[in-house]
Amino acid sequence: MITFIRRVRMRNGYFDEALDLLHRRIDYLYQQHGIQLELRVRFGGPVGEVALVSRHKNASDLELFRQKIMVDQGSSKLLREISEVTLPGETHDEIWMS
């Protein structure tokens, strides 16, 4: 099992807007590709940090997930909108294996 975690931080004053955009992207990816993402909000630590979490059977499944969303124009549009309300340079990816 592979767990992929992408952590981002919102710009001050944009938390609600960023959460709305993140929920729209999560819904879009599920509707278009059947990809399930979980949104987690940090309790303590850096203010305004959230994590998107996906689980995959193996590394090949994760790579297929990445390929699907890299070429999806709708997903890219939502990602550009999200980038306007998040802090540049504050995105961190983690891949965990169990």
Secondary structure, DSSP 8 states (H G I E B T S, - for coil): -EEEEEEEEB-TT-HHHHHHHHHHHHHHHHHHH----EEEE-SSSSTTEEEEEEEESSHHHHHHHHHHHHS-HHHHHHHHHHHTTB-TT--EEEEEE-
